[in-house]
């Protein structure tokens, strides 16, 4: 069993003996025990195929969409075991933003922001919808750019604006945790910088877990960093500490470009 790493007195997420297998005999994530710090950015790094995205998707049970994937172990969200929750409730509380911006193409910007409410059958009065849309778009610094175009399709926006719209759609539900799977890999440097600045601002209200291949990005914006290798959580430390004095030779090799 992998020893516990990074314990917190008041974690937002607590992971116990988590393993994920894509098929019999092929374990993608192996016996992870750890905590995720509240209202901080935690970067998850490691070479391709190391289990980063697999770990991230376990936190809102995305693997259940695929019948052959087997998940074992426990994950607690503020003390509640997530596998005992209705998935609708869990995905309201743990939102996810994917690698490529994916606004719903047939919906307007306005409709995209409140799409989660409609898809979950939650009825809102017009003024409630208006307030949610404005607040979410302001929170992602997009309101001033789109307030006169709310009923245009989101597809007319730039890639960076589309990704901020997707983040707005996610935070419109007021989740406790934001999961982001390489959210800037398809963006240019300027759009990437805006998303990074946004995430640093958002962490005052949300716990953020960020899968990234970009070590410079992790160094710039994360409070904590996880290094994974071959499905194992190798090291989990304050980012400044990990980047200056890694404890494990595999972490040091990855950070210095010897593999990955």
Buried (B, 14 or more C-beta within 10 A) or exposed (E): EBEBBBEBEEBBBBBBEBBBBBEEEEBBBBBBBBBBBBBBBBBBBBBEEBBBBBBBBBBBBBBEEEEEBEBEBBBBBEEEEBBEBEBEEBBBBBBBBBBBBBBBEEBBBBBBBBBBBEEEEEEEEEEEBBEBBBBBBEBBBBBEBBEEBBEEBBEEBBBBBBBBBBBBBBBBBBBBBBBBBBBBBBBEEEBBBBBBEBBBEBBEBBBBBBBBBBBEBBBBBBBBBBBBBBBBBBBBBBBEEBBEEBEBEBBBBBBEEEEB
